[in-house]
Amino acid sequence: MKLIITEHQFERLKKGLDCPYVVRFEYVKKITNNHGRRFVCVGKEFYDLIQSYDFQNGLDINLKEAILEYYNKAYYWFPNEITIMFIHGGDNPSVGVKYQYKEN
């Protein structure tokens, strides 16, 4: 039996191997308290947005939209179900969110 996957699925399977721009995405499900994380290869623009993030100046709208888009594509969560908990730059950039299912 042969397994055929799309290019997008293959990129998700790589999980940042041989990639200069890797970000750790974390989540916590509020009701069940399940948590998870994965390392993902991202584009330079997204990586630079995380590196330039400053807590005192607030969340850049482009960065927020990119984070919400990632969680929507990866887990099929809607933006109104996600609360961004933290964003860290530096050598090991990471993004953490809290997820709670809400009726649309």
N, C-alpha and C positions, 0 to 999 in steps of 0.2 A: 504494500500500500504506500503510495506516494502522498506526501503532505505538501500542499501548495499554499503559500502565504503571500500576502501583498507586501509591497515595499514598506508601507507604513507599519505593518505588523513586525517586519524584520527590524526596523529601526527601534521599535519598542523593546524587542528582545535583546538588542545589543546592550542596553542599559548603561551607556556611557563608556564602553570599552574603546580605548584609543581615541578619546575625545578630549580636546583641551578645555572645553567648557562644560563641566559636570556640576549639576545642582542636586542636592538631596531634597526630595519632596516628602513631607511627613503629614500624617493625618491622625485625628482622634475622632471616633464616632461617639457622640455625646451620650446617647442612651445606653449602648452596649459597652462603652468604654474600650472598644477594640482600637488598636492602633497599628500603624504600619508605616513603612518608609521604603523609598526606592531611589536609586541614583539614576538620573536621566541626563543624556546629552542634550544640551540646549544650544541655541544660536548665540552668536556673539552679542547681539543687541540685547537679548534678555539677560545674559550674564552681566553685561555692563550696567543695566538698570538695577540689578540686585547690588552690585558693587557700589553704585552711587546712592543707594537708598540711605536716607538720614531720618531717624525717628522724629527729630524735632521739626523737620520741615513737612512732615506728613507723607502719605503714600501717593506716589505718582500714579495718575490715572492709567497710563500705558502699562505700568508694572502690575497694577491691580487687574486689569483686563487680561493680561497674559497669564497670570496665576489662575484666575477663574476659568479661562479657556483650557488650560492644561487639565485641571480637575474635571472639567466637563467632558473632555475627550478621553481621559484615562479611566474615569469612574462613572461617567454619565450623571454627575451631580450638577444641579442647577445653581446659578450664582446666589439666589436667595437662601440656599441651604448651607452656605459656606461662610465661616467667620475666620478671617486671617488672624492667627495668633502671634506669629513672629516671622521676621525676615532677617537673616544674618548674611552679611557679606564675608569678606576675608578669604582665607585660603580654602575653606570648606563651606561655600555658600549653601544655605538651606532656607526652606520655606515651610512653615507649619500652619495647618488649618484645623479647625474644628468643624465637623459635619453633623448636622441634625436634619433629618427628613422633615419636610414641611409640605403640606397640601398646597398645590398650585391653584 
